[in-house]
Amino acid sequence: MKVVVSRSGGIAGIRRTWEVQVDEQPDASAWMALLDTLPWNDVATEAPQPDRYIYRIRCAPHEVVLGEQQVCGPWQDLIDRVRGVIEPR
């Protein structure tokens, strides 16, 4: 299973993408538990705020788009874990 986090926007508008193969991680079961707790279907659509980041998180069959102000709790945990595994491209 692959998790892809893309961040765009901000003042410079630069896009960064991080990608992790969950099955290849030494703690794959912890990754799966985190992915199972995410409220994939309960994300409210909010208008983007000026000069703030937008995150797109994909983990088939799920995909969400979150404004920076919506990134908290388990979403923040996931983004931090993905960013901690690999350098952005």
C-alpha positions in Angstrom: 0.0 0.0 0.0 1.3 3.4 -0.9 0.7 6.7 0.8 1.3 10.0 -1.1 1.3 13.4 0.5 1.5 16.5 -1.7 1.8 20.0 -0.3 1.3 23.0 -2.5 0.5 26.7 -2.0 2.1 28.9 0.6 3.8 32.1 -0.3 6.1 30.6 -2.9 3.5 28.2 -4.3 6.1 25.3 -4.5 4.7 21.8 -4.6 6.4 19.0 -2.6 5.5 15.4 -2.6 6.4 12.6 -0.2 5.6 8.9 -0.9 5.8 5.9 1.3 5.3 2.2 0.7 3.7 1.2 3.9 4.4 -2.6 3.4 8.1 -1.9 3.3 8.2 0.0 6.7 9.4 -1.9 9.8 6.3 -0.8 11.7 3.8 -1.5 8.9 1.1 -2.6 11.4 1.3 0.8 13.2 1.0 2.5 9.8 -2.1 0.4 9.0 -3.6 1.2 12.4 -3.1 4.9 11.8 -4.6 4.7 8.3 -7.6 2.9 9.6 -8.3 5.7 12.1 -8.4 8.5 9.6 -11.8 10.1 8.9 -11.5 9.7 5.1 -15.2 10.3 4.5 -15.8 13.0 7.0 -13.6 15.8 5.7 -15.4 19.1 5.3 -14.7 21.2 2.2 -13.3 24.5 3.2 -12.1 27.3 0.9 -8.4 27.7 0.9 -6.9 30.5 2.9 -4.4 32.9 1.2 -0.7 32.1 1.5 -1.4 28.8 3.4 -0.6 25.3 2.3 -3.0 22.8 0.7 -2.4 19.0 1.4 -3.5 16.2 -0.9 -3.3 12.8 0.7 -3.8 9.7 -1.3 -4.0 6.1 -0.1 -6.0 4.0 -2.6 -9.0 4.0 -2.7 -9.0 7.2 -0.6 -8.0 10.7 -1.4 -8.6 13.9 0.6 -7.6 17.6 0.2 -7.1 19.5 3.4 -6.3 23.2 4.0 -3.5 23.8 6.4 -6.0 24.9 9.0 -7.6 21.4 8.8 -4.4 19.5 9.4 -4.6 18.3 13.0 -4.9 15.1 15.1 -4.5 12.0 13.0 -4.0 13.9 9.8 -1.0 15.7 11.3 0.3 12.4 12.6 0.1 10.9 9.2 1.7 13.8 7.4 4.6 13.9 10.0 5.2 10.2 9.6 5.3 10.3 5.8 7.5 13.4 5.8 9.8 11.7 8.3 10.5 8.6 6.1 11.6 10.2 2.9 12.9 13.4 1.4 10.4 15.4 -0.8 10.6 15.3 -4.5 
